[in-house]
Amino acid sequence: MRSRPITPLFNAVNQAVSVRATGAPLLKVDQLGLGYPTRRGRKQVLADFSFSLEPGQTGCLIGGSGSGKSTLLRAIAGFEHLEGGSIWLDGLEVSRPGYNLAPEKRGLGMVFQDFALFPHLSVAANLASGLTRLSANEREQRVLHELERVGLADLAPAYPHQLSGGQKQRVAIARALAPRPQLLLMDEPFSNLDPELRLALRSDLYRLLRESATTCLLVTHDQHDAFALSDMVGVIHNGRLRQWDTPYALYHTPCDRLVADFVGEGVFVPGMAKKEGVETELGFLSGRAPEHLVGGRVEVLIRPEDLLHNDDSNLALPISERVFRGDSFLYSLSLPSGLELKVIVDSHHNHNPGEKLGVDVALDHLVVFPAQQ
């Protein structure tokens, strides 16, 4: 079911907006551009930024600090004015140069990195604060329902200072979902949580979004969060969207070296591209290299899962470093060229640095890029 439509909110606005587009995605960002003045001129934060989300989808944008992730969320929420391009919600244009629909009229929910709960209000009152259009009885029922969904019904009378970090984040999510927003925006929702709590809350959020069919866009620097939650994932670098794709495609078929280097723990091994594969110091790696690279120097992306431990393998490499992970070891293996590969091995196979470890190369996807000069 689609959440409360945004149309009535727009009808109350006197400024002209575009006609609703039929069959449109719920969120569309089209060639967005945004910057701000500095002492040395103007800094471009986002440029030629385009992507879309269908109703009920969860999307995630990942990138390093300063890449423009949070600025984009603020622009979608209506807190930033565009210099170029446009933003559309449910087929209606809400932002373009010279026009910006007010944030409170966009029908959005937002979860901030620091939770942003009202400290002087109880948990129940925090949720009720966004439900002013409902009757008192409807408000009470909605608050109870949302608190039950996040497992905090018993804490309705508590205050934020009495809650743990995980409980505060659950309240923040419940408050954002209570008004039935058509789009939920989340800014680094798990960054303040410990690893175990992070996993639990990530699982709960996935369930909540699927149960409510809420369209969601979150930004994070953690690719594990992105892959676990999202239908679509994008990589941002220097204010530009390098690739917007499914998590599987993004990981296995990155569009360029930057995306390949950002996602996963890969190492680029030099080689010579041929029609049926690439010749490297690891041996001949079978697969189809791009035709325009055949006959030239290339680099092949090798990730830890591309290497399988095999004591009987003809390829045995010295261990330079070992990291114990409980259920596994992460070994660093030295190639003759000095490059170091990573391989994950079951923790029952305990080898010391300096020993040689036999491995087989098992590439399901040959990811090849031109050799860097």
C-alpha positions as CSV (number, residue, x, y, z in Angstrom):
1,M,0.0,0.0,0.0
2,R,1.2,3.5,-0.8
3,S,1.6,5.8,2.2
4,R,-0.4,9.0,2.5
5,P,-0.3,10.8,-0.8
6,I,1.5,14.1,-1.2
7,T,-1.0,15.7,-3.6
8,P,-3.0,17.6,-1.0
9,L,0.1,19.2,0.4
10,F,1.0,20.6,-3.0
11,N,-2.5,21.9,-3.7
12,A,-2.1,24.2,-0.8
13,V,1.0,25.8,-2.3
14,N,0.3,28.9,-4.5
15,Q,3.5,28.6,-6.5
16,A,3.3,26.7,-9.8
17,V,4.6,23.1,-9.9
18,S,4.9,20.6,-12.6
19,V,2.0,18.3,-13.6
20,R,2.2,14.9,-11.9
21,A,4.0,12.4,-14.1
22,T,2.2,9.1,-14.6
23,G,4.1,5.9,-13.7
24,A,6.9,8.0,-12.2
25,P,9.4,6.7,-9.6
26,L,8.6,7.8,-6.1
27,L,11.9,9.7,-5.9
28,K,13.7,11.2,-8.9
29,V,16.9,13.2,-8.7
30,D,17.7,14.7,-12.1
31,Q,21.1,16.3,-12.9
32,L,21.2,18.0,-9.5
33,G,23.8,20.6,-8.9
34,L,24.6,22.3,-5.6
35,G,27.4,24.4,-4.2
36,Y,28.3,27.2,-1.7
37,P,30.5,30.2,-1.7
38,T,34.0,30.2,-0.1
39,R,36.7,32.8,0.3
40,R,38.4,31.5,-2.8
41,G,35.3,31.4,-5.0
42,R,32.7,28.7,-5.1
43,K,32.9,25.1,-4.0
44,Q,30.8,22.6,-6.0
45,V,29.4,20.0,-3.6
46,L,27.2,18.0,-6.0
47,A,27.2,17.9,-9.8
48,D,25.2,16.2,-12.5
49,F,23.6,13.9,-9.9
50,S,20.9,11.6,-11.2
51,F,19.1,8.5,-9.8
52,S,15.7,7.3,-8.9
53,L,13.8,5.0,-6.4
54,E,10.7,3.1,-7.1
55,P,7.9,2.9,-4.5
56,G,8.8,0.5,-1.7
57,Q,12.5,0.4,-2.6
58,T,15.4,1.1,-0.3
59,G,18.3,2.9,-1.7
60,C,21.7,3.7,-0.1
61,L,24.4,6.1,-1.1
62,I,27.9,5.3,0.2
63,G,31.0,7.4,0.1
64,G,33.8,8.8,2.1
65,S,33.6,11.8,4.5
66,G,33.0,15.0,2.5
67,S,31.7,13.3,-0.6
68,G,28.3,15.0,-0.4
69,K,26.1,12.3,1.0
70,S,24.5,14.3,3.8
71,T,24.2,17.4,1.6
72,L,22.1,15.4,-0.9
73,L,19.8,14.2,1.9
74,R,19.3,17.8,3.0
75,A,18.5,18.9,-0.6
76,I,15.9,16.1,-0.9
77,A,14.4,17.2,2.4
78,G,14.2,20.8,1.2
79,F,16.9,22.3,3.4
80,E,19.2,23.2,0.5
81,H,18.4,25.2,-2.6
82,L,19.5,23.8,-6.0
83,E,21.7,25.5,-8.5
84,G,20.9,23.1,-11.2
85,G,18.7,20.1,-12.0
86,S,15.5,19.1,-10.1
87,I,14.1,16.8,-7.5
88,W,10.7,15.0,-8.0
89,L,8.6,13.2,-5.3
90,D,5.8,10.9,-6.5
91,G,5.8,12.6,-9.9
92,L,5.8,16.2,-8.7
93,E,8.7,18.6,-8.9
94,V,9.6,19.9,-5.4
95,S,13.0,21.5,-6.1
96,R,14.6,23.3,-9.0
97,P,16.7,26.5,-9.3
98,G,14.5,29.3,-8.0
99,Y,11.8,27.1,-6.5
100,N,12.0,25.0,-3.3
101,L,8.9,23.5,-1.7
102,A,9.1,23.8,2.1
103,P,10.4,20.8,4.0
104,E,7.2,20.4,6.1
105,K,5.1,20.1,2.9
106,R,7.1,17.3,1.3
107,G,5.6,14.4,3.3
108,L,9.0,13.0,4.4
109,G,10.3,11.3,7.4
110,M,13.9,11.8,8.5
111,V,16.2,10.0,11.0
112,F,19.3,11.9,12.0
113,Q,22.7,10.6,13.0
114,D,22.3,12.0,16.6
115,F,18.7,10.8,16.9
116,A,17.4,14.4,17.5
117,L,14.8,13.4,20.1
118,F,13.1,16.1,22.1
119,P,14.7,15.7,25.6
120,H,11.8,17.3,27.4
121,L,9.2,14.9,25.9
122,S,8.5,11.3,26.8
123,V,9.0,8.6,24.2
124,A,5.2,8.6,23.5
125,A,5.1,12.4,23.2
126,N,8.1,12.3,20.8
127,L,6.1,10.1,18.5
128,A,2.9,12.0,18.9
129,S,4.7,15.3,18.0
130,G,4.4,14.5,14.3
131,L,0.8,13.4,14.4
132,T,-1.0,16.7,15.0
133,R,-3.5,16.0,12.2
134,L,-4.9,13.0,13.9
135,S,-7.5,12.9,16.6
136,A,-6.3,12.3,20.2
137,N,-7.6,8.7,20.1
138,E,-6.0,8.1,16.6
139,R,-2.7,9.6,17.9
140,E,-2.7,7.3,20.9
141,Q,-3.4,4.2,18.8
142,R,-0.7,5.1,16.2
143,V,1.9,5.8,18.9
144,L,1.2,2.5,20.6
145,H,1.3,0.6,17.3
146,E,4.7,2.1,16.2
147,L,6.2,1.5,19.7
148,E,5.1,-2.2,19.5
149,R,6.6,-2.6,16.1
150,V,10.0,-1.5,17.5
151,G,9.6,-3.4,20.7
152,L,9.4,-0.4,23.0
153,A,5.8,-0.2,24.1
154,D,6.8,-0.6,27.8
155,L,9.0,2.5,27.5
156,A,6.3,4.9,26.3
157,P,6.5,7.1,29.5
158,A,10.3,7.1,29.6
159,Y,12.4,10.1,28.6
160,P,15.3,10.1,26.1
161,H,18.0,10.4,28.8
162,Q,16.7,7.1,30.3
163,L,17.2,5.2,27.1
164,S,20.2,3.3,25.7
165,G,21.7,4.3,22.3
166,G,19.9,1.5,20.6
167,Q,16.6,2.4,22.2
168,K,17.0,6.0,21.2
169,Q,17.6,5.0,17.6
170,R,14.5,2.8,17.6
171,V,12.4,5.7,19.0
172,A,13.8,7.9,16.2
173,I,12.9,5.4,13.6
174,A,9.4,4.9,15.1
175,R,8.8,8.7,15.2
176,A,9.8,9.0,11.6
177,L,7.6,6.2,10.4
178,A,4.5,7.2,12.6
179,P,3.2,9.8,10.1
180,R,3.3,7.2,7.3
181,P,5.8,9.2,5.2
182,Q,6.0,8.5,1.5
183,L,9.8,8.7,1.8
184,L,12.1,8.0,4.7
185,L,15.5,9.7,4.8
186,M,18.2,8.3,7.1
187,D,21.6,9.9,7.7
188,E,24.2,7.5,9.0
189,P,21.6,5.7,11.2
190,F,23.9,3.2,12.9
191,S,27.1,5.2,13.3
192,N,26.8,5.7,17.0
193,L,26.0,2.0,17.8
194,D,28.3,-0.8,18.9
195,P,28.8,-3.7,16.3
196,E,26.4,-6.2,17.9
197,L,23.6,-3.6,18.4
198,R,24.2,-2.3,14.9
199,L,23.5,-5.8,13.4
200,A,20.3,-6.2,15.5
201,L,19.0,-2.8,14.6
202,R,19.8,-3.2,10.9
203,S,17.8,-6.4,10.8
204,D,14.9,-4.7,12.6
205,L,15.0,-1.8,10.2
206,Y,14.9,-4.1,7.2
207,R,11.8,-5.8,8.6
208,L,10.1,-2.5,9.4
209,L,10.7,-1.1,5.9
210,R,9.4,-4.3,4.2
211,E,6.3,-4.5,6.5
212,S,5.3,-0.9,5.8
213,A,6.4,-0.8,2.2
214,T,8.1,2.5,2.9
215,T,10.5,3.9,0.4
216,C,13.7,4.7,2.0
217,L,17.0,6.5,1.2
218,L,19.9,6.3,3.6
219,V,23.5,7.5,3.4
220,T,26.4,5.8,5.1
221,H,30.1,5.1,4.9
222,D,29.6,1.5,5.8
223,Q,29.1,-0.7,2.7
224,H,27.9,-3.7,4.9
225,D,24.9,-1.6,6.0
226,A,24.3,-0.7,2.4
227,F,24.4,-4.2,1.0
228,A,22.3,-5.7,3.8
229,L,19.5,-3.2,3.6
230,S,19.3,-1.9,0.0
231,D,17.7,-2.7,-3.3
232,M,19.9,-0.1,-5.0
233,V,23.3,1.3,-3.9
234,G,25.2,4.2,-5.3
235,V,28.9,5.2,-4.8
236,I,29.6,9.0,-4.4
237,H,33.0,10.5,-5.0
238,N,33.7,14.2,-5.0
239,G,30.1,15.1,-5.4
240,R,29.4,12.8,-8.3
241,L,27.5,9.5,-8.5
242,R,30.0,7.0,-10.0
243,Q,27.6,4.1,-10.1
244,W,23.9,3.4,-9.1
245,D,23.1,-0.3,-9.3
246,T,22.0,-3.4,-7.4
247,P,24.3,-4.4,-4.5
248,Y,25.3,-7.6,-6.4
249,A,26.1,-5.7,-9.7
250,L,27.9,-3.0,-7.9
251,Y,30.2,-5.5,-6.1
252,H,30.8,-7.9,-9.0
253,T,30.7,-5.5,-12.0
254,P,32.0,-2.2,-10.8
255,C,31.9,0.4,-13.6
256,D,35.4,1.8,-12.9
257,R,38.5,1.3,-10.9
258,L,37.4,3.9,-8.2
259,V,34.2,1.9,-7.5
260,A,36.0,-1.4,-7.5
261,D,38.6,0.0,-5.1
262,F,36.0,1.5,-2.7
263,V,33.8,-1.6,-2.5
264,G,35.3,-4.7,-0.8
265,E,38.9,-5.5,0.0
266,G,40.4,-6.0,-3.4
267,V,43.9,-5.9,-4.8
268,F,44.8,-5.0,-8.4
269,V,47.1,-7.6,-10.0
270,P,48.9,-6.5,-13.2
271,G,48.7,-8.6,-16.3
272,M,48.4,-8.8,-20.1
273,A,44.9,-9.1,-21.6
274,K,44.2,-11.8,-24.1
275,K,41.0,-12.9,-25.9
276,E,40.3,-15.7,-23.4
277,G,41.6,-14.2,-20.2
278,V,44.6,-12.4,-18.6
279,E,48.1,-13.6,-18.0
280,T,49.3,-12.7,-14.5
281,E,51.9,-13.7,-12.0
282,L,49.1,-15.8,-10.4
283,G,48.9,-17.7,-13.7
284,F,46.4,-17.4,-16.6
285,L,43.0,-16.2,-15.3
286,S,40.3,-17.3,-17.7
287,G,37.5,-15.0,-18.6
288,R,36.5,-12.4,-21.3
289,A,38.3,-9.1,-21.0
290,P,36.8,-6.0,-22.7
291,E,37.7,-6.2,-26.4
292,H,39.4,-2.8,-26.4
293,L,41.8,-4.0,-23.7
294,V,42.9,-7.2,-25.5
295,G,46.7,-7.0,-26.2
296,G,47.3,-4.3,-23.6
297,R,48.5,-4.1,-20.0
298,V,45.7,-4.4,-17.5
299,E,45.0,-4.9,-13.9
300,V,42.7,-7.6,-12.5
301,L,40.7,-7.1,-9.3
302,I,41.3,-10.0,-6.8
303,R,39.2,-10.1,-3.7
304,P,39.6,-12.4,-0.7
305,E,36.7,-14.7,-1.8
306,D,38.5,-15.2,-5.2
307,L,41.1,-17.3,-3.4
308,L,40.4,-20.7,-2.0
309,H,42.7,-22.4,0.5
310,N,44.1,-25.7,-0.9
311,D,47.1,-27.3,0.7
312,D,47.6,-29.4,-2.5
313,S,47.6,-26.4,-4.8
314,N,50.6,-25.7,-7.1
315,L,50.3,-22.0,-6.0
316,A,51.8,-21.6,-2.5
317,L,52.5,-18.0,-1.3
318,P,54.3,-16.9,1.9
319,I,52.1,-15.5,4.7
320,S,53.2,-12.0,5.7
321,E,50.4,-11.3,8.2
322,R,47.6,-13.1,10.0
323,V,44.5,-11.6,11.7
324,F,42.4,-13.9,13.8
325,R,38.6,-13.3,13.5
326,G,37.3,-16.1,15.7
327,D,35.6,-18.2,13.0
328,S,38.3,-17.5,10.4
329,F,41.8,-16.1,9.7
330,L,42.4,-13.2,7.3
331,Y,45.8,-14.0,5.8
332,S,48.0,-11.6,3.8
333,L,49.9,-13.4,1.1
334,S,53.0,-12.0,-0.6
335,L,53.4,-12.2,-4.4
336,P,56.9,-12.1,-6.0
337,S,56.2,-8.6,-7.2
338,G,55.6,-7.4,-3.6
339,L,51.8,-7.1,-3.9
340,E,49.9,-8.6,-1.0
341,L,46.7,-10.6,-1.5
342,K,44.0,-11.2,1.1
343,V,42.4,-14.6,1.7
344,I,39.9,-15.8,4.3
345,V,40.5,-19.3,5.7
346,D,38.6,-21.4,8.3
347,S,40.1,-20.9,11.7
348,H,40.8,-24.6,12.0
349,H,43.7,-24.0,9.6
350,N,46.2,-22.1,11.7
351,H,49.3,-21.1,9.9
352,N,52.1,-18.8,11.1
353,P,53.5,-15.8,9.3
354,G,56.5,-17.0,7.2
355,E,54.8,-20.3,6.3
356,K,53.4,-20.8,2.8
357,L,49.7,-21.2,2.2
358,G,48.4,-23.1,-0.9
359,V,45.6,-21.3,-2.7
360,D,43.6,-21.8,-5.9
361,V,42.3,-18.8,-7.9
362,A,38.5,-19.1,-8.4
363,L,37.2,-16.1,-10.2
364,D,33.5,-16.0,-11.0
365,H,33.8,-12.6,-12.5
366,L,36.9,-11.3,-14.3
367,V,37.0,-7.6,-13.4
368,V,39.6,-5.9,-15.6
369,F,40.7,-2.3,-15.9
370,P,43.5,-0.6,-17.9
371,A,46.8,-0.6,-16.2
372,Q,47.6,2.7,-14.4
373,Q,50.6,4.5,-15.6
